[in-house]
Amino acid sequence: MKKINYSIRDTFGKALENIGKTNQKVVAISPDLKQATKLSYFFLKYPERSIETGIAEANAVGISAGLALSGLRPVLASFGAFLTGKNVEIRTSIAFNKAPVVLVGTHGGLIGPDGTTQAGLQDISIMRSMPNMLVIQPSTNNETKSALKYFLSKKNKDIVYLRISREITKEFFPKKYKFKIGKIIPVLDEYKDAYVFTSGPLLSNCFEAIKGIKGKKIGLGNLSSIKPIDIKSLRSIISKTSKIITFEDHTVYGGLGSAVNEAVNKLKCKVKIFNFGIDDIFTQSGSVPDLYKYYKLDEASIRKKIISCLNTFL
């Protein structure tokens, strides 16, 4: 694990710029948020392949769908809360028509002082419910670069929602890390008492929380592929433990935890599942560390929740 000093959204922006050199079909589209989403790197390098729609997300979705159906590979980026708010347009123009657009939602989860209206806390639920849509939340810079390279390869035609954090996160994966759809990537692979699933910025909090619990064998899986989930990998994990715990910086309704619950239900296994995230509320504003602490998703709170789950009898 390595501490770094630049955010996942910066990594996304620079990686997109680099990919633009080799894939001439990549087009960037921004509804007036290219600086915040870091599409600005691509805009500066390739102005002829960059489109600014202004504050008109629905229009941006329509343009993206048209370009995709014309043979280009559009990357549409905005705040996750704003972008997925246009779910009718995304559903009809992109998902229904199988238009291969890469949708990038930044500022997901507890984003800090920007406020409730700009925090994406229902975006995974919305996008996961759409047919033909993949939902991916990279957890580190290396994973972000690898995922973007995967989806913007010249042969890839997936429709995908990438949830990109605005935060600086620790690095858990090597530079040559290869992203794979659906895979559960083990971070702590020695387990018996419980197994924790998470992704995005919470991967670091969960890692530190588990390392502080002595005398227990608790696994940690990076579930960046929220839709789909590899059932074979999940079955293997469940065969070695009786307790599954999920953490997410998203509503507990329809998010990562719900995805795990649905996948486990298909396996018809006897396992106890605990889901933690944001309850049925709109969040407050504040610093990111204060918000994590307030909503009990900081390292200390996660540790307490895991210990409580371990002490719960089946």
N, C-alpha and C positions, 0 to 999 in steps of 0.2 A: 504494500500500500504506500502510495507516494502523495505527498501534499503538493498541490500546484497552485498557481496564482492567477489563473484565467478561467473564465466561466465556460460552461457548456455551450451557451449561445454564441460566444466568441468563436469557439471551436467549430460550431456549425457554420458560421459565416465564412471563416477562412477555408474550411473544407469544401464548401460549395464553390468558392472562387477557384480553388485548385482543380476541382472536377470539371469546371467550365472550360479548362484548357483542352481536355481530351474528348469531352462530349459536347459537340456543337449544338445538340438539340435541347440542351438545358436552357430554360427561360425562367427568370425570376420575376415574381409579381408581388407588389406590396401595396396594401391599402393604407398608405401614409404612416407606416411604422418601420421603414427600412433601417433606421438608426437603432431602434430598440431591439429589433429582431436580428440585427447584424446582417441583413441582406445588403447593407451598404457596401460591403466588400465586393460583392458581385456587381452591384450597380456601377461602382467606380471603374471596375476592370472591363465590364462588358455592357456599356450603356445601350448598345444596339439590341441586346437581348434582355433588357430590363424594362418593366412596365410599372409605372406609378399610377394607380387608379384614384388616389385621394381616399377620403373616408367613405368608401363605397364597397364594403366587403361582398355584398351580393353580386355587384358588377364584377368584382375580381374573381369570384367563383365561376361566373359565366364565361369570362374571358379564358380562364384556366381550362375549363372543360373544352371550349372550342379549339384552343391551341393543342390540347392533348389529342383530340379526335382528328386533328390535322397532321399528326405525326411527330409533334414536339413533346418535350418532357418538362412541363411546367412545375415550378416549385413556388407555391403560394404560402407566404408566411405572415402571421399576425399574432396578436395575443390569443392564447387558447380560448379565453372567455369570449372574445369578439368573433373569432373565426367560427367556432362551433355554435355560436348564436345564430349563424346562417345555416342551420341544419336542414331546412327545407330545400334551399338551393343546392347544398352539397348532396343531399339525398337524391334530388331529381336530376340535376345536371351532371354530377360526377358519378355517384355510386350506381344509379339506375342505368346510365349509359355506358358504364364500365370505361369511363374516360380516365386514362392513367395519369393522375395528378398526385404529386407529393404535397400533402398538406402539413404545414409545420406550425404547431401551436406553442408559442413561448409563454413564459410567465405563468406556468401551471403551479398550483399548490399555494403554499404560504409565502407570498412574494415580498412582504414587507410593507413600507409606508405608501405604496401606490394605491392601496385601498381595495375594498370589497369588490367593486364593479370590474376591476381589472385582474382579479385573481381567478384563474381557471380551476374551479373545484368540482365542476360537473362535466368537464370536457370528455373524459374517458367514457363515462356512461353514455353520452350522446353518440360518440363515434363508434363505440363497440357494438351498438345496437344496429348499425347500418350493414346491410348485406354488401358483400364485395370489398369491405373496408378492413384493412389490417390496422392494429393499434400497437405502437411501439414507444416505449419510454426509455431511452438510453440513460445509463447511470453515471458514466464517466466520459471524459474527453476522448479516450481511445475507442470506446464503444460507439460514441457519436460519429466519429470519423468513419469507422468501419461500417456502421449501419447506413450512413449516407452514401458511401461508396457502393454498397450492395444495391440500394434502391435506385441509384442513378447510373448503374452499369448500362451499357447500350442495349442489352437484350431485356432488361427488366421492365415489366409493364404493370407492376402491382399498384393498386390504389392504397395509399398508406397515410395514416395520421401519425406524425412524429411529435411526441410531447417533449419539448426541449426546455430544460431548466435554465433560469437566469442566474443560478447560483454557481459559486465556485465549489467544486467537489473534489474529494480525494480520488486518486487513481488506483484501481484494483487490478487492471488488466494490462498486458504487455502491448508494446507499440504495434506488433504484428497480429494483434487480436483479430479474429475473423468472426463477424456477426453471422448468426444463423437463426432463421425464422423459427419461432416456437420453443427454442431450447431454454432450459433452466440452467443457468451457469452457476455452479457451486462456488461459493466464496469461503464458507466454512463447511467442510465435507465430512467431519467426524460427528456423528449424531446418533442419538437413541431416545433421549428424553423429549425432544421437540424439534421441529423444523420451521424456520422463519422464512417467509417470502416477502420481498419488497423490491422496489426499483426507484430510480431517480435519486434525488439528494438524500433520501432516507436510508440508502444503503450504508452510508458511513455511520449514521446514528445507530443503526441496528448492529453493525459490526462491533462498534465500541461497547454497546450495551451488553452484547453476548459475551464479549471477552472479559467483562467485569463480573460474570456469574461463575463462581467457582464450584467445582464438584459435579457439574452437569455437562452432558454432551448435547449441544444444541447446534443444529445445522443452520446455514444461511444460504438462501438461493437468490440470485439476481434474476428477477422475472421481468426483464425488459420487454419481452414479447408477451403482451397482455392478451392479444388476440392475433394469432392462435396460441394455444399452450400445448406443448408436446405431451400427450397423454402417457406415452411410454415412459418418459422421464419421471412424470408425476407418480405413476404406479410404482416405480422403483423406489422413490423416496418414501411413499406411504407404507411400503412393506417393511420399513425399518423403524417406524415410529408411530405412535398413536395420537400425537398432537401436532396440529398445523396451526401456525400463527401468522397472520398477515398484517402488515403496516403500510399505510399509504397517505400521502398528503393530498387527499381527494375525498369527496363524500364516500361514505361506506355503502351508499346505494348505487350499485351498478359499476363499481370501479374494479380495482385489482382483486380485492377480497372476494367480490361477487364472482369474478371470473374463475378464481380458484375453487370456490364453492360449487359452481356449475360443473367444472371439470371433474372434481372429486365425485360428484353425484353420478356422473357417467360410469365411474369405476365401481360403484356400489361397494365401497370399502368402509369398514368400521374405523373411523377416525374422528376425533374431536377437533373442530375448527373454531378458532377465535379470530375475529376481524376487528382491527382498530384503524381509525382514520378520523375524518371530520364528520361529525354527526349532522343531523338535519338542520343546519344553521348557515347563515352567512357570517364570514369571519370579520374580525376587527382589523384595524390598521395598527402597525407597529413595526419594530425591527424584526428581522427574520428570527434571530435567537429567542427574542421575547415571545413571538408567536408560537414557535415550536414548544416552548416551555408552557405557555398558556393552554395550548391544545394537547398537551401531554404527548408530544412526539419528539421531544428532546431525548438525549442519551439516557439520562437518569429516569425519566418517566417510562421510556420503553423497557428499561431493565426491570422496573417495578411491575410492569404489565406482564412481562415474560415470566417472572417469578410467581406472580399470582396465577398464571395459567398452569405452571408446573405443579402448583399446589392444589389444583382443581382435580378432583377425582372423577373418573369417567363413569 
